Amino acid sequence: MTTTLRLASASDVELLFDIRTSVKQNHLSREQMHELGITSQALSEAIGKQPCAWIAEWQQEAAGFAIVDLDQGELFALFVRPQHEGKGIGQLLLQQAEHALFQRHEVIHLITDGDERMRANGFYRRLGWTVAGTVDARDVRFEKCRPGR
């Protein structure tokens, strides 16, 4: 089975929310995201401004997505539907995000829950990211340097 990546468009915003709210770990409801400023309008504007989001499709079903902040050098979001975990979809999305970010930055970063039981922590570590410090009582900042730096 193959996974394909495509650039997300503003018309995909509801699909992004559907995938994001499907996850079990680090789950946020639409209301919680809205409180954080992650709204349909904000996503539509970001995606419309520059190519910064990709959707992974597994057998023509949207299985995951990644969003980057190209200006800040940040992997803003990477989520895979639970039924598609373990298929390499997250790694493919991460490679795409890193490629886009390293075109503009020597060091890139992401912020995630610092709980070591969270699968994301092991995922990022296995793929060369290191913890650069704590952000607050819950979150940590991971960083990765451009290869060859």
OpenMM code with the backbone's topology and positions (N, CA, C; nanometers):
from openmm import Vec3, app, unit

residues = "MET THR THR THR LEU ARG LEU ALA SER ALA SER ASP VAL GLU LEU LEU PHE ASP ILE ARG THR SER VAL LYS GLN ASN HIS LEU SER ARG GLU GLN MET HIS GLU LEU GLY ILE THR SER GLN ALA LEU SER GLU ALA ILE GLY LYS GLN PRO CYS ALA TRP ILE ALA GLU TRP GLN GLN GLU ALA ALA GLY PHE ALA ILE VAL ASP LEU ASP GLN GLY GLU LEU PHE ALA LEU PHE VAL ARG PRO GLN HIS GLU GLY LYS GLY ILE GLY GLN LEU LEU LEU GLN GLN ALA GLU HIS ALA LEU PHE GLN ARG HIS GLU VAL ILE HIS LEU ILE THR ASP GLY ASP GLU ARG MET ARG ALA ASN GLY PHE TYR ARG ARG LEU GLY TRP THR VAL ALA GLY THR VAL ASP ALA ARG ASP VAL ARG PHE GLU LYS CYS ARG PRO GLY ARG".split()
positions = [
    Vec3(0.0839, -0.1174, 0.0000),
    Vec3(0.0000, 0.0000, 0.0000),
    Vec3(0.0889, 0.1245, 0.0000),
    Vec3(0.0448, 0.2255, -0.0695),
    Vec3(0.1245, 0.3473, -0.0776),
    Vec3(0.0523, 0.4639, -0.0115),
    Vec3(0.1342, 0.5531, 0.0376),
    Vec3(0.0859, 0.6770, 0.0951),
    Vec3(0.1260, 0.7886, 0.0007),
    Vec3(0.0351, 0.8783, -0.0251),
    Vec3(0.0671, 0.9945, -0.1073),
    Vec3(0.0509, 1.1203, -0.0232),
    Vec3(0.1305, 1.2202, -0.0555),
    Vec3(0.1204, 1.3501, 0.0097),
    Vec3(0.0677, 1.4508, -0.0905),
    Vec3(-0.0153, 1.5396, -0.0403),
    Vec3(-0.0608, 1.6499, -0.1235),
    Vec3(-0.0627, 1.7762, -0.0394),
    Vec3(-0.0448, 1.8873, -0.1055),
    Vec3(-0.0513, 2.0162, -0.0389),
    Vec3(-0.1955, 2.0418, 0.0033),
    Vec3(-0.2149, 2.0856, 0.1249),
    Vec3(-0.3491, 2.1180, 0.1734),
    Vec3(-0.3906, 2.2544, 0.1207),
    Vec3(-0.5189, 2.2709, 0.1027),
    Vec3(-0.5737, 2.3999, 0.0617),
    Vec3(-0.6732, 2.4462, 0.1673),
    Vec3(-0.7187, 2.5684, 0.1536),
    Vec3(-0.8147, 2.6224, 0.2498),
    Vec3(-0.9421, 2.5381, 0.2552),
    Vec3(-0.9754, 2.4706, 0.1475),
    Vec3(-1.0950, 2.3863, 0.1471),
    Vec3(-1.0769, 2.2597, 0.2317),
    Vec3(-0.9552, 2.2326, 0.2774),
    Vec3(-0.9267, 2.1145, 0.3601),
    Vec3(-0.9339, 2.1418, 0.5100),
    Vec3(-0.9667, 2.2621, 0.5502),
    Vec3(-0.9615, 2.2986, 0.6917),
    Vec3(-1.0486, 2.2069, 0.7777),
    Vec3(-1.1695, 2.1766, 0.7357),
    Vec3(-1.2555, 2.0882, 0.8152),
    Vec3(-1.1963, 1.9481, 0.8242),
    Vec3(-1.1311, 1.9033, 0.7187),
    Vec3(-1.0643, 1.7737, 0.7198),
    Vec3(-0.9499, 1.7731, 0.8214),
    Vec3(-0.8755, 1.8823, 0.8282),
    Vec3(-0.7663, 1.8931, 0.9260),
    Vec3(-0.8216, 1.8846, 1.0683),
    Vec3(-0.9295, 1.9533, 1.0948),
    Vec3(-0.9916, 1.9464, 1.2270),
    Vec3(-1.0418, 1.8051, 1.2564),
    Vec3(-1.0972, 1.7379, 1.1572),
    Vec3(-1.1474, 1.6016, 1.1757),
    Vec3(-1.0341, 1.5075, 1.2150),
    Vec3(-0.9207, 1.5187, 1.1459),
    Vec3(-0.8053, 1.4352, 1.1798),
    Vec3(-0.7540, 1.4718, 1.3187),
    Vec3(-0.7391, 1.5996, 1.3464),
    Vec3(-0.6832, 1.6453, 1.4748),
    Vec3(-0.7668, 1.5988, 1.5930),
    Vec3(-0.8980, 1.6008, 1.5792),
    Vec3(-0.9836, 1.5611, 1.6911),
    Vec3(-0.9996, 1.4096, 1.7015),
    Vec3(-0.9451, 1.3341, 1.6053),
    Vec3(-0.9551, 1.1879, 1.6091),
    Vec3(-0.8473, 1.1230, 1.6950),
    Vec3(-0.7402, 1.1963, 1.7275),
    Vec3(-0.6277, 1.1355, 1.7976),
    Vec3(-0.6620, 1.1075, 1.9433),
    Vec3(-0.5957, 1.0054, 1.9975),
    Vec3(-0.6195, 0.9658, 2.1374),
    Vec3(-0.5241, 1.0393, 2.2321),
    Vec3(-0.3934, 1.0416, 2.1981),
    Vec3(-0.2974, 1.1125, 2.2818),
    Vec3(-0.2923, 1.2582, 2.2375),
    Vec3(-0.2730, 1.3460, 2.3339),
    Vec3(-0.2674, 1.4900, 2.3068),
    Vec3(-0.3952, 1.5382, 2.2367),
    Vec3(-0.5062, 1.4801, 2.2763),
    Vec3(-0.6355, 1.5160, 2.2175),
    Vec3(-0.6779, 1.6565, 2.2605),
    Vec3(-0.7303, 1.7308, 2.1651),
    Vec3(-0.7939, 1.8594, 2.1928),
    Vec3(-0.9263, 1.8630, 2.1182),
    Vec3(-1.0261, 1.9180, 2.1811),
    Vec3(-1.1547, 1.9371, 2.1144),
    Vec3(-1.1471, 2.0627, 2.0281),
    Vec3(-1.2456, 2.0817, 1.9442),
    Vec3(-1.2518, 2.2045, 1.8642),
    Vec3(-1.2586, 2.3266, 1.9543),
    Vec3(-1.3329, 2.3139, 2.0634),
    Vec3(-1.3457, 2.4263, 2.1565),
    Vec3(-1.2106, 2.4609, 2.2201),
    Vec3(-1.1359, 2.3591, 2.2600),
    Vec3(-1.0046, 2.3826, 2.3193),
    Vec3(-0.9096, 2.4466, 2.2180),
    Vec3(-0.9139, 2.4006, 2.0936),
    Vec3(-0.8297, 2.4602, 1.9899),
    Vec3(-0.8692, 2.6058, 1.9661),
    Vec3(-0.9979, 2.6312, 1.9645),
    Vec3(-1.0461, 2.7673, 1.9437),
    Vec3(-0.9928, 2.8600, 2.0534),
    Vec3(-0.9924, 2.8107, 2.1779),
    Vec3(-0.9389, 2.8898, 2.2895),
    Vec3(-0.7908, 2.9206, 2.2716),
    Vec3(-0.7196, 2.8346, 2.1996),
    Vec3(-0.5775, 2.8549, 2.1725),
    Vec3(-0.5535, 2.9383, 2.0466),
    Vec3(-0.6627, 2.9806, 1.9827),
    Vec3(-0.6489, 3.0601, 1.8610),
    Vec3(-0.6421, 2.9782, 1.7341),
    Vec3(-0.6626, 2.8471, 1.7457),
    Vec3(-0.6596, 2.7588, 1.6288),
    Vec3(-0.8027, 2.7474, 1.5776),
    Vec3(-0.8357, 2.8366, 1.4881),
    Vec3(-0.9716, 2.8450, 1.4347),
    Vec3(-0.9703, 2.8143, 1.2851),
    Vec3(-1.0878, 2.7925, 1.2299),
    Vec3(-1.0986, 2.7692, 1.0852),
    Vec3(-1.0411, 2.8877, 1.0085),
    Vec3(-1.0734, 3.0082, 1.0538),
    Vec3(-1.0243, 3.1274, 0.9858),
    Vec3(-0.8718, 3.1367, 0.9929),
    Vec3(-0.8141, 3.1104, 1.1102),
    Vec3(-0.6685, 3.1174, 1.1245),
    Vec3(-0.5990, 3.0151, 1.0354),
    Vec3(-0.6516, 2.8922, 1.0304),
    Vec3(-0.5913, 2.7899, 0.9444),
    Vec3(-0.6062, 2.8255, 0.7971),
    Vec3(-0.7228, 2.8714, 0.7584),
    Vec3(-0.7458, 2.9100, 0.6188),
    Vec3(-0.6493, 3.0204, 0.5766),
    Vec3(-0.6311, 3.1187, 0.6633),
    Vec3(-0.5400, 3.2289, 0.6316),
    Vec3(-0.3957, 3.1802, 0.6201),
    Vec3(-0.3528, 3.0937, 0.7123),
    Vec3(-0.2154, 3.0427, 0.7083),
    Vec3(-0.1913, 2.9621, 0.5814),
    Vec3(-0.2844, 2.8743, 0.5489),
    Vec3(-0.2690, 2.7895, 0.4303),
    Vec3(-0.2762, 2.8738, 0.3031),
    Vec3(-0.3591, 2.9763, 0.3031),
    Vec3(-0.3714, 3.0626, 0.1861),
    Vec3(-0.2511, 3.1521, 0.1641),
    Vec3(-0.1799, 3.1829, 0.2716),
    Vec3(-0.0656, 3.2742, 0.2661),
    Vec3(0.0560, 3.2096, 0.1993),
    Vec3(0.0830, 3.0839, 0.2331),
    Vec3(0.1983, 3.0141, 0.1770),
    Vec3(0.1792, 2.8635, 0.1916),
    Vec3(0.2463, 2.7845, 0.1083),
    Vec3(0.2318, 2.6391, 0.1201),
    Vec3(0.2954, 2.5908, 0.2509),
    Vec3(0.2112, 2.5527, 0.3455),
    Vec3(0.2636, 2.5189, 0.4780),
    Vec3(0.1947, 2.3980, 0.5407),
    Vec3(0.1088, 2.3297, 0.4655),
    Vec3(0.0369, 2.2147, 0.5216),
    Vec3(0.0252, 2.1057, 0.4162),
    Vec3(0.0423, 1.9820, 0.4620),
    Vec3(0.0336, 1.8661, 0.3735),
    Vec3(-0.0597, 1.7630, 0.4348),
    Vec3(-0.1301, 1.6931, 0.3488),
    Vec3(-0.2189, 1.5856, 0.3905),
    Vec3(-0.1643, 1.4560, 0.3335),
    Vec3(-0.1554, 1.3543, 0.4189),
    Vec3(-0.1143, 1.2211, 0.3749),
    Vec3(-0.2397, 1.1390, 0.3507),
    Vec3(-0.2439, 1.0739, 0.2353),
    Vec3(-0.3575, 0.9892, 0.2020),
    Vec3(-0.3121, 0.8444, 0.1904),
    Vec3(-0.3835, 0.7569, 0.2572),
    Vec3(-0.3589, 0.6129, 0.2548),
    Vec3(-0.4772, 0.5513, 0.1820),
    Vec3(-0.4522, 0.4909, 0.0688),
    Vec3(-0.5585, 0.4339, -0.0138),
    Vec3(-0.6702, 0.5367, -0.0363),
    Vec3(-0.6319, 0.6556, -0.0695),
    Vec3(-0.7211, 0.7673, -0.1026),
    Vec3(-0.8044, 0.8176, 0.0161),
    Vec3(-0.7670, 0.7792, 0.1380),
    Vec3(-0.8325, 0.8324, 0.2582),
    Vec3(-0.7341, 0.9237, 0.3299),
    Vec3(-0.7807, 1.0398, 0.3714),
    Vec3(-0.6953, 1.1317, 0.4462),
    Vec3(-0.6597, 1.0672, 0.5796),
    Vec3(-0.5307, 1.0411, 0.5992),
    Vec3(-0.4856, 0.9672, 0.7165),
    Vec3(-0.4086, 1.0526, 0.8167),
    Vec3(-0.3548, 1.1649, 0.7735),
    Vec3(-0.2778, 1.2497, 0.8637),
    Vec3(-0.2422, 1.3807, 0.7961),
    Vec3(-0.1835, 1.4706, 0.8752),
    Vec3(-0.1422, 1.5991, 0.8196),
    Vec3(-0.0273, 1.6565, 0.9008),
    Vec3(0.0424, 1.7493, 0.8381),
    Vec3(0.1471, 1.8277, 0.9044),
    Vec3(0.1295, 1.9732, 0.8623),
    Vec3(0.1551, 2.0630, 0.9573),
    Vec3(0.1521, 2.2071, 0.9309),
    Vec3(0.2805, 2.2663, 0.9890),
    Vec3(0.3430, 2.3552, 0.9135),
    Vec3(0.4632, 2.4236, 0.9606),
    Vec3(0.4405, 2.5741, 0.9617),
    Vec3(0.5183, 2.6413, 1.0442),
    Vec3(0.5256, 2.7868, 1.0423),
    Vec3(0.6607, 2.8188, 0.9803),
    Vec3(0.6588, 2.8504, 0.8515),
    Vec3(0.7841, 2.8718, 0.7786),
    Vec3(0.8629, 2.9901, 0.8324),
    Vec3(0.7945, 3.0939, 0.8766),
    Vec3(0.8641, 3.2127, 0.9275),
    Vec3(0.9359, 3.1830, 1.0588),
    Vec3(0.8730, 3.1068, 1.1463),
    Vec3(0.9297, 3.0768, 1.2784),
    Vec3(1.0167, 2.9514, 1.2812),
    Vec3(1.0175, 2.8740, 1.1738),
    Vec3(1.0956, 2.7508, 1.1708),
    Vec3(1.0385, 2.6435, 1.2616),
    Vec3(0.9052, 2.6385, 1.2696),
    Vec3(0.8396, 2.5494, 1.3649),
    Vec3(0.7506, 2.4462, 1.2971),
    Vec3(0.7640, 2.3221, 1.3421),
    Vec3(0.6647, 2.2205, 1.3082),
    Vec3(0.5485, 2.2465, 1.4013),
    Vec3(0.4412, 2.3010, 1.3485),
    Vec3(0.3279, 2.3438, 1.4298),
    Vec3(0.2371, 2.2274, 1.4668),
    Vec3(0.2175, 2.1348, 1.3757),
    Vec3(0.1273, 2.0223, 1.4018),
    Vec3(0.1643, 1.9046, 1.3135),
    Vec3(0.1523, 1.7844, 1.3698),
    Vec3(0.1670, 1.6608, 1.2935),
    Vec3(0.0789, 1.5571, 1.3631),
    Vec3(-0.0233, 1.5122, 1.2931),
    Vec3(-0.1173, 1.4170, 1.3514),
    Vec3(-0.1571, 1.3117, 1.2495),
    Vec3(-0.1730, 1.1885, 1.2998),
    Vec3(-0.2142, 1.0750, 1.2176),
    Vec3(-0.3343, 1.0100, 1.2851),
    Vec3(-0.4355, 0.9778, 1.2059),
    Vec3(-0.5523, 0.9094, 1.2615),
    Vec3(-0.5084, 0.7795, 1.3290),
    Vec3(-0.5675, 0.7457, 1.4434),
    Vec3(-0.5263, 0.6247, 1.5166),
    Vec3(-0.5249, 0.4973, 1.4326),
    Vec3(-0.6204, 0.4808, 1.3452),
    Vec3(-0.6254, 0.3576, 1.2654),
    Vec3(-0.5159, 0.3505, 1.1597),
    Vec3(-0.4408, 0.4591, 1.1411),
    Vec3(-0.3331, 0.4611, 1.0424),
    Vec3(-0.1946, 0.4709, 1.1069),
    Vec3(-0.1881, 0.4635, 1.2384),
    Vec3(-0.0585, 0.4668, 1.3056),
    Vec3(0.0206, 0.3407, 1.2708),
    Vec3(0.1530, 0.3538, 1.2679),
    Vec3(0.2397, 0.2406, 1.2414),
    Vec3(0.2589, 0.2082, 1.0945),
    Vec3(0.2128, 0.2936, 1.0060),
    Vec3(0.2249, 0.2706, 0.8619),
    Vec3(0.3312, 0.3584, 0.7963),
    Vec3(0.4046, 0.4359, 0.8765),
    Vec3(0.5072, 0.5247, 0.8225),
    Vec3(0.4547, 0.6599, 0.7768),
    Vec3(0.3279, 0.6853, 0.8020),
    Vec3(0.2655, 0.8099, 0.7567),
    Vec3(0.3229, 0.9301, 0.8316),
    Vec3(0.3388, 0.9165, 0.9620),
    Vec3(0.3957, 1.0260, 1.0405),
    Vec3(0.5372, 1.0595, 0.9963),
    Vec3(0.6151, 0.9567, 0.9697),
    Vec3(0.7527, 0.9793, 0.9261),
    Vec3(0.7562, 1.0497, 0.7903),
    Vec3(0.6695, 1.0100, 0.7002),
    Vec3(0.6631, 1.0748, 0.5688),
    Vec3(0.6238, 1.2222, 0.5821),
    Vec3(0.5254, 1.2492, 0.6658),
    Vec3(0.4850, 1.3884, 0.6894),
    Vec3(0.5972, 1.4685, 0.7543),
    Vec3(0.6669, 1.4075, 0.8493),
    Vec3(0.7763, 1.4773, 0.9159),
    Vec3(0.8884, 1.5088, 0.8173),
    Vec3(0.9207, 1.4164, 0.7301),
    Vec3(1.0242, 1.4419, 0.6296),
    Vec3(0.9871, 1.5610, 0.5412),
    Vec3(0.8615, 1.5674, 0.5003),
    Vec3(0.8164, 1.6798, 0.4171),
    Vec3(0.8270, 1.8117, 0.4932),
    Vec3(0.7820, 1.8099, 0.6183),
    Vec3(0.7869, 1.9311, 0.7001),
    Vec3(0.9316, 1.9763, 0.7221),
    Vec3(1.0185, 1.8829, 0.7562),
    Vec3(1.1596, 1.9168, 0.7769),
    Vec3(1.2206, 1.9753, 0.6501),
    Vec3(1.1916, 1.9148, 0.5373),
    Vec3(1.2459, 1.9631, 0.4103),
    Vec3(1.2064, 2.1099, 0.3873),
    Vec3(1.0800, 2.1396, 0.4088),
    Vec3(1.0329, 2.2772, 0.3891),
    Vec3(1.0986, 2.3729, 0.4878),
    Vec3(1.1092, 2.3317, 0.6131),
    Vec3(1.1664, 2.4196, 0.7160),
    Vec3(1.3165, 2.4399, 0.6974),
    Vec3(1.3890, 2.3341, 0.6616),
    Vec3(1.5341, 2.3468, 0.6452),
    Vec3(1.5722, 2.4309, 0.5228),
    Vec3(1.4804, 2.4562, 0.4346),
    Vec3(1.5095, 2.5461, 0.3228),
    Vec3(1.5281, 2.6894, 0.3709),
    Vec3(1.4739, 2.7194, 0.4897),
    Vec3(1.4789, 2.8568, 0.5419),
    Vec3(1.5501, 2.8706, 0.6755),
    Vec3(1.5753, 2.7590, 0.7444),
    Vec3(1.6307, 2.7663, 0.8796),
    Vec3(1.7389, 2.6604, 0.9014),
    Vec3(1.8397, 2.6979, 0.9787),
    Vec3(1.9458, 2.6036, 1.0172),
    Vec3(1.9000, 2.5114, 1.1289),
    Vec3(1.8219, 2.5658, 1.2221),
    Vec3(1.7694, 2.4899, 1.3356),
    Vec3(1.6179, 2.5072, 1.3346),
    Vec3(1.5471, 2.3948, 1.3435),
    Vec3(1.4014, 2.3989, 1.3459),
    Vec3(1.3531, 2.3459, 1.4804),
    Vec3(1.2271, 2.3727, 1.5140),
    Vec3(1.1786, 2.3304, 1.6451),
    Vec3(1.0309, 2.2916, 1.6414),
    Vec3(0.9893, 2.2308, 1.7500),
    Vec3(0.8490, 2.1980, 1.7733),
    Vec3(0.8267, 2.1984, 1.9233),
    Vec3(0.7031, 2.2123, 1.9626),
    Vec3(0.6671, 2.2087, 2.1043),
    Vec3(0.5616, 2.1008, 2.1207),
    Vec3(0.5831, 2.0141, 2.2196),
    Vec3(0.4889, 1.9058, 2.2449),
    Vec3(0.4834, 1.8754, 2.3936),
    Vec3(0.3890, 1.7941, 2.4312),
    Vec3(0.3727, 1.7513, 2.5703),
    Vec3(0.5005, 1.6806, 2.6150),
    Vec3(0.5530, 1.7179, 2.7292),
    Vec3(0.6771, 1.6613, 2.7788),
    Vec3(0.6628, 1.5279, 2.8492),
    Vec3(0.5428, 1.4779, 2.8644),
    Vec3(0.5198, 1.3499, 2.9308),
    Vec3(0.5881, 1.2396, 2.8502),
    Vec3(0.6850, 1.1728, 2.9120),
    Vec3(0.7625, 1.0690, 2.8440),
    Vec3(0.6774, 0.9520, 2.7958),
    Vec3(0.5581, 0.9366, 2.8510),
    Vec3(0.4697, 0.8275, 2.8075),
    Vec3(0.4033, 0.8579, 2.6745),
    Vec3(0.4115, 0.9821, 2.6305),
    Vec3(0.3512, 1.0215, 2.5034),
    Vec3(0.4349, 0.9644, 2.3888),
    Vec3(0.3697, 0.9002, 2.2956),
    Vec3(0.4392, 0.8368, 2.1833),
    Vec3(0.5170, 0.9371, 2.1000),
    Vec3(0.4680, 1.0599, 2.0932),
    Vec3(0.5345, 1.1610, 2.0110),
    Vec3(0.6792, 1.1828, 2.0537),
    Vec3(0.7053, 1.1778, 2.1840),
    Vec3(0.8423, 1.2013, 2.2316),
    Vec3(0.9400, 1.0993, 2.1739),
    Vec3(0.9051, 0.9733, 2.1795),
    Vec3(0.9909, 0.8689, 2.1224),
    Vec3(1.0022, 0.8805, 1.9717),
    Vec3(0.8938, 0.9144, 1.9072),
    Vec3(0.8916, 0.9316, 1.7620),
    Vec3(0.9920, 1.0381, 1.7197),
    Vec3(0.9846, 1.1550, 1.7814),
    Vec3(1.0758, 1.2627, 1.7436),
    Vec3(1.2207, 1.2287, 1.7776),
    Vec3(1.2432, 1.1693, 1.8916),
    Vec3(1.3805, 1.1310, 1.9285),
    Vec3(1.4395, 1.0318, 1.8284),
    Vec3(1.3614, 0.9308, 1.7895),
    Vec3(1.4099, 0.8306, 1.6936),
    Vec3(1.4481, 0.8946, 1.5607),
    Vec3(1.3863, 1.0070, 1.5295),
    Vec3(1.4115, 1.0715, 1.4012),
    Vec3(1.5056, 1.1909, 1.4131),
    Vec3(1.5845, 1.1931, 1.5202),
    Vec3(1.6936, 1.2889, 1.5302),
    Vec3(1.6662, 1.4191, 1.6018),
    Vec3(1.5495, 1.4345, 1.6617),
    Vec3(1.5171, 1.5554, 1.7361),
    Vec3(1.5654, 1.5394, 1.8801),
    Vec3(1.6062, 1.6507, 1.9413),
    Vec3(1.6497, 1.6475, 2.0809),
    Vec3(1.5728, 1.7511, 2.1625),
    Vec3(1.5547, 1.7201, 2.2894),
    Vec3(1.4865, 1.8144, 2.3782),
    Vec3(1.5813, 1.9297, 2.4066),
    Vec3(1.5346, 2.0508, 2.3801),
    Vec3(1.6160, 2.1704, 2.4012),
    Vec3(1.5820, 2.2396, 2.5324),
    Vec3(1.4686, 2.2030, 2.5934),
    Vec3(1.4309, 2.2636, 2.7200),
    Vec3(1.2814, 2.2574, 2.7425),
    Vec3(1.2430, 2.3029, 2.8607),
    Vec3(1.1013, 2.3054, 2.8932),
    Vec3(1.0422, 2.4401, 2.8528),
    Vec3(0.9166, 2.4369, 2.8153),
    Vec3(0.8448, 2.5577, 2.7759),
    Vec3(0.7611, 2.6074, 2.8932),
    Vec3(0.6956, 2.5137, 2.9590),
    Vec3(0.6130, 2.5441, 3.0754),
    Vec3(0.5999, 2.4164, 3.1580),
    Vec3(0.5067, 2.4122, 3.2492),
    Vec3(0.4919, 2.2965, 3.3374),
    Vec3(0.4586, 2.1686, 3.2618),
    Vec3(0.4069, 2.1803, 3.1411),
    Vec3(0.3653, 2.0622, 3.0656),
    Vec3(0.4476, 2.0362, 2.9404),
    Vec3(0.4825, 2.1390, 2.8660),
    Vec3(0.5403, 2.1220, 2.7330),
    Vec3(0.6924, 2.1345, 2.7296),
    Vec3(0.7500, 2.0682, 2.6282),
    Vec3(0.8933, 2.0768, 2.6020),
    Vec3(0.9156, 2.1223, 2.4581),
    Vec3(1.0338, 2.1759, 2.4358),
    Vec3(1.0739, 2.2193, 2.3017),
    Vec3(1.1768, 2.1203, 2.2486),
    Vec3(1.1483, 2.0647, 2.1323),
    Vec3(1.2430, 1.9795, 2.0609),
    Vec3(1.3066, 2.0631, 1.9512),
    Vec3(1.4329, 2.0338, 1.9191),
    Vec3(1.5016, 2.1016, 1.8093),
    Vec3(1.5737, 1.9989, 1.7232),
    Vec3(1.5987, 2.0390, 1.6002),
    Vec3(1.6771, 1.9571, 1.5087),
    Vec3(1.7580, 2.0515, 1.4196),
    Vec3(1.8843, 2.0182, 1.4006),
    Vec3(1.9729, 2.0976, 1.3157),
    Vec3(1.9725, 2.0428, 1.1735),
    Vec3(1.9898, 2.1338, 1.0794),
    Vec3(1.9991, 2.0926, 0.9394),
    Vec3(2.1128, 1.9922, 0.9247),
    Vec3(2.0895, 1.8822, 0.8540),
    Vec3(2.1964, 1.7837, 0.8329),
    Vec3(2.3187, 1.8497, 0.7679),
    Vec3(2.4357, 1.8111, 0.8143),
    Vec3(2.5593, 1.8662, 0.7615),
    Vec3(2.6018, 1.9944, 0.8278),
    Vec3(2.5248, 2.0397, 0.9229),
    Vec3(2.5576, 2.1650, 0.9939),
    Vec3(2.6575, 2.1378, 1.1027),
] * unit.nanometer
topology = app.Topology()
chain = topology.addChain("A")
for resn in residues:
    res = topology.addResidue(resn, chain)
    for name in ("N", "CA", "C"):
        topology.addAtom(name, app.Element.getBySymbol(name[0]), res)
